[in-house]
Amino acid sequence: MQATLMDFNTSPTYQYAPSQRRLPWPSIASDAHHPGFRLPGLDASAGEIHAEHVAVVKEMLARLRRLDLIEKLLNEYYTHSPAALVPGPLVLPAVVALRTHMNDVSASAVATDDPTLPVAERIIQSTLADIHIDVDLAPSKFCESYAGKSLRLEAIGLLFALAGRSCLLSPGRDDWRDEFVNTMFRCSTCCLQLAREIAPQVNDPMVWLSYENLLLTMSIQGDASPNVWRRLGDLSTDVYALGVHRESTHAGKVPFYISECRRKMFASAYQVDKLICTFFDRPPRILRRYADCKMPLDLTDDEILVAADEVERVGLLLDSEGWSATARFTSSTWARLRYILGVFREEVLEFPFRPLTTENKAKLMQESFRKMPAGMERFTRPPQIYTPMLDIGNWSYISADIIEVIVQLGKSRDKAILLRHDFPYVVVNYGLPSAATLVAALQTITKSQRPAPLQNLSRSALIRSLVVFTSYLESIGDTGEAIHSTCVQAAQVISRTLDNMLDEPPSTSNTTPVVAGTSMFTDLQSALFSPSEFLQSGLDTSFPNFDLLNSNALDGVDLSGWLNDITWTNKFSG
């Protein structure tokens, strides 16, 4: 496999930025928004600007000498991705078109010294043209407008971005992956930047590329990277410029499949906007109050792309709320859920400035509960039934469940490719607050000398699980990364608190006394436990008032502000 990437690694650097250094991972110095990333300036003539544009496209074509690798990654992506934004039939034809263009390059290599020049010229001319959409436009004709003979920069950049993301999620840790992903990232960014400059207006493939490039940037540079915030601004600009947020402006003017793709696009952009704004603690850029775009219908990609005369038949597969009448999961299912979660996140972001009242909080819970289809309901009773879980005593049970799930996930993370990349997020976002709750509760029990307040939780199983959890914390990130130092600090505090509790156990207890031994801390494999150990039969929900908020179990760890100090990146995953 390493030999197949030689063409990617040995290509010359960009002609328009000769001073730019080749970095193992992109930094702000290599970002398209940085002044060092120079596109033609105002002093250049029209001919010079065009020549530089052609040179950039030729440079990217030089990275496609082994297109078979990119095609393989794209096929893997659409085979395994349950929530792809763009339907595969609207993307994969671009690979065929690109292969045709590369065959033209090979055929003219003998007759001319610059075989890529005619192909680069055709791509530039195609990108300069409008994409015309009418209500009768078939999916195949729509593909031809950007992925056929009229291959555009937006389509090429989309292939680069998806190939880079697919490579990140694929198994194995080969030496060539970092350089390959870096190459895909730079090429997709360059395609997007150049397309925005020369295309007459924003179009659907450009918005797709903008979204996929944002996700690739988050995976490489981290969710809290300044470049992520810039790209989010570009994405929101593209969404607004195309009018995706105002469905009423194009209703009845575009085909059914484009309308559904735009709904999925808005739902995905809306949710990722709230996610990034949460990390940065900044106002959201895409607000629901300025949009009338509906959630996408719960259809498969093939059902979205049906002919116009079959749209009514497809509609019979849905219920009155737009969910599938049968229990199934499609890419649109996840887009709908993302939108619902985005509404919650927007309310949370506004909470410090507009506190929720009892009335609108109940309304929000009921509305969101009713939006869920029966097949996706974890609980069948209204959310008000579970308000006792807000009781401080029940936090221990909830936290114990969360830690149990994380420990079980940790045992399978090397087998599940997607889980390997998400596991650090799960540990830090969900596990650390739960561990803090359990440690504080256990410490309060030890100090108060109360007789077995956790009658239905095995104290020894809790301690064993927390030991395993601290090992997960210590393994997150590389030395020198902010997230690694944060997790190591939290792991040390948890371990120190557990040591103190084991040195001074409760004076009275109805459960079997815990005997502290070095084996529990050194043999982590033996610390893995069965879920049945966690909760014993006959659950009793009566608890004393734990002093969780005043406990010093996590002194020195600011759980309210530590998110802002973390460098979120999948670079360390796996």
Beta strands, then each sheet from edge to edge (+ up, - down):
end
